[in-house]
Structures are given as C-alpha cells and as structure tokens.
Amino acid sequence: MLKAEMSRLLTLLILYRSGYIGGKCVSLDDKRSPVKENDVPDIIARFRNREREEERKRTEQSFLVPKEEIVGNDYDLSINKYKQTEYKPVEYPQTGEIMAVNLKRLSDS
C-alpha cells in the first residue's frame, strides 16, 4: 500500500487490557484491577505493520477504516460505529420444560 493511501486510513484498535496507573497495567473497567496481560505491545506491533492490517475483518481486535467513513460519522471514533459484532444464536428449552424441572425440584425438597 502506498504511503498516500495509508494516510486515508485509520487503524482502530480495541483495547481490552491496557490501562496504566502508576506504571502498572490495570483493567479498563471501573474497578481498575491489576492485570498481568497487556495489549500495548501488540498495539505497537500492529501499528508498525499497518500494511498487514488491510485484510483484517471488522470483527477482529484491530482493523482499518477509511478516512471518508470517519468524516461521514462526524469524526466520531466510538468503536461501535465501525466494529461488527458476530452474534451466535443460543437455544433455550421451552418455558414449560423449565417450569416442569423447577417444579419437580421444589416438590422434591
């Protein structure tokens, strides 16, 4: 990919474990718990090798987004604007089956 083309693309990275407080890696949730895992080295490696990011799907941890798309979204960098979520269907037993099992448990105790 040409350097001029790269300037029209933005690499979006989804960070799971890369918050830092006092030089220690912490979770990105509201608890900020210490964690051993660290996404930052992976992020740096991906950024340095952006050419290889071209083929990545928007369901992956990092992917490229055309500048025009970001401009079209008023420069909104919310990851949910660009990331695709894969939903896996979950099948549950019929309500009657669940109730029958629970009623049996209640009557057995």
N, C-alpha and C positions, 0 to 999 in steps of 0.2 A: 504494500500500500504506500502511496506517495505521501510525503510529509504534509503537503497541502490538503490531501484528503483526510489525514488524521486530525487536522485542526477543525474539521467539520463534524467530528465525532467526539462524544464524551463517554468515558468509561464510568459506568455506575457500579459501585461495589456495595454489597450488602454486608454490613459489619455485624457479626454476632458476638465476638469476644475481643474487643479491642479498646475498651475504655481504660484510661490510665489515671490513677490518683496516687500522688506521691511516688511515682516511678514504678508502681505495681499494677499489673494487669487485673482489671476487675470486670465483672459482668456489666452489661449495658442496661439491665433492668433497674428498677428503682431501688433495689437493695444494694447494688454496687459491691457484691460479694467478691472476694479474691478468687481468681481462677488461674489455672496453670496454662490453659490454652490461650493462644494469641493469634489473631488474624492479621496483624500488621505485617509480618514478614511475607505472607502470601500476597497481600495487597501490593506491597512494594514490587515483588517479583512480577505480578500481573501487569502493573503499570509500566514497568521497564520493557515488557514484551507485549505491548498492546497489539502488535500486528497479529499475534496468535489469538487475540480475543475476538476477531471478526466473526468466526463461525459459532460462537457461543450462543446458546439459546437464552431467552429472557427468563427462563425458569432456573438458571444457574446463579451462582453467587456473584458473578460479575458478568457484565455484558456491555456492548457498545450501543449508544443511542445517537441517532443523527441530530446534529445541532438544530436543524429545521423543526424537528419534533419537539425539542425542548423550547424553542422560541414559540412554537404553536401552543404550548402549555404555559405561556407567560413566565418562562424560566422557573417553573415550579419543579424542584428536584425531589419531590416526595417519591420515594421508591415505588409506591403503589400505582403511580401514574404510568410506570414503564414495565414493571415486573409482571410476568404472567404466573398465575398460580394454578397448579395442577390439582384438581380435586379428584379424590378417589371415592367412588360410591361405597357406602357402608350399608350392609343389610342387617336389619334387626328383626327379631322374632315378632310375630303378630302380637298385638296388645293382649288378646285373650290368652295366648300361651304364657306371656309374662305374668299375668294376673293369676293364672292357674298355678304356676310354680310358687309364687309368693303366698297364695292362699294355703297351699299344701305345707309350706314351711311354717306358716303361722299355726296351722292346726296341729302340726307335729310337735310344736314346742310348748 
